[in-house]
Amino acid sequence: MTGGRVIKDYRLPEWKRFRVEMLERDGHRCSRCRRMQVAGVVLQVHHKKYVTDRKPWDYVYSDCEVLCRGCHGELHGKVRPSIGWECFGYDDLGDLCGNCELCGTELRYVFFVSHPHWEPMVVGTVCCNHLTGTEYASNKVDSIASYRERAARFVASSRWRNERDVPTIKQKRFTIQVVSDGAAYRLKIDSQMGKQTHPTPDAAKHAAFDVIENGKLEEYFRKRR
């Protein structure tokens, strides 16, 4: 499973759902050595056979089995490579609801790593750094934390003023307002009303921070000139 398209398949929700279904089906234990996930064992879904162009989740259950990392590697007659790994994506789960497939640690931030001679894995910050020989994962987590801190400061800024009960702030030369339609909230920026709705004023403020931070706000108005 070395192609970029195949690797991306393992990031999709269809694969995540299939993996959860397989783990539940096999009782969260290795089908060979019978060790269980609750004991800290890292479990993986093994395809007993592969069909060309078939998605990894488009298999009947009987064509797959849950194996621990050790049994999986032994079955393939391989030892997991210690170098040559690449990180091809990451995700913030929002809480400690994931597990590293390498060490079993509970995770909030997960990183997707691949190797030409091994199946893709979902790992944590430390294991990603170790496998790739880089500080990419640590730097990414630091960057995410810094982004959140900046967003929180923007949302809570004392520069927000209520103008006729409409929260208003001037940022990057723009006048940004959070307008309620009675059921939800929209952003109004320099007299341009946004289409996207938000459940709370703070959610709208977060959205304003996002478009300012990523440059999309300035790009939008530049194109309108």
C-alpha positions, 0 to 999 in steps of 0.5 A: 500500500504505497501509492498516494491515493491508497495512503489517503484512503486510510485518512477517510471516515469510511476507513475509521468506521470500518476499523472500529467495526472490526475491533468491535467484531473481534472483541478488541483482541488479537485474533491470534495471540488473544491479547486485548487492547485494554492491556495496552496492546496495539491492534491493527486491521489485517486484510487477508487478501487484496483486490485491485482498486478496492477500497480498504473498507470495501471488504467483507468482515471475513476477509479481514482480522484484527491482529496485534502489531507483533502478530501482524508483523510476524504474519507479513514476515517483516520487522517494522522499519525504524527509518524511512517513514513520512508523515502525510497528515494530522488531525486534532480529535478534540480530546484524548479519544485516540490511541497511538498504534505504535505505543498505545498512548492515548492521543488528542493529536494524531499523525498519519505516517507511511512507509514503502514497506509497511502499512500506514499507521496512526501515531502520536507526537513522540512516535511520529518524531521518532519514526520520521527522524524530525520534529515535525509533530512537535512543531505542529502541536506547538503551532496548533496550541499557539493558534488556539491561544491567539484565537482565544485572545481575539475572541476575548479582546476588550476591543470588541464593542457593542454598537447598538447591541452588535459586537464590533471590532476593527482588525486589519483595517476591516470593521467586523460585526457579529449580527444576529438574525434571531436564530443564528449569527453571521459575520458582517465585514465592511458592510458585506454580510457573510453567508455562513451561520454560527450557533453563538457569537463566540463561534462567529468571532472564531470564524472571523479570526480564522479568515483573518489569520489564513489571509482569506479575508484580505484575498476576498476583498482584494478580488472585489476591488 
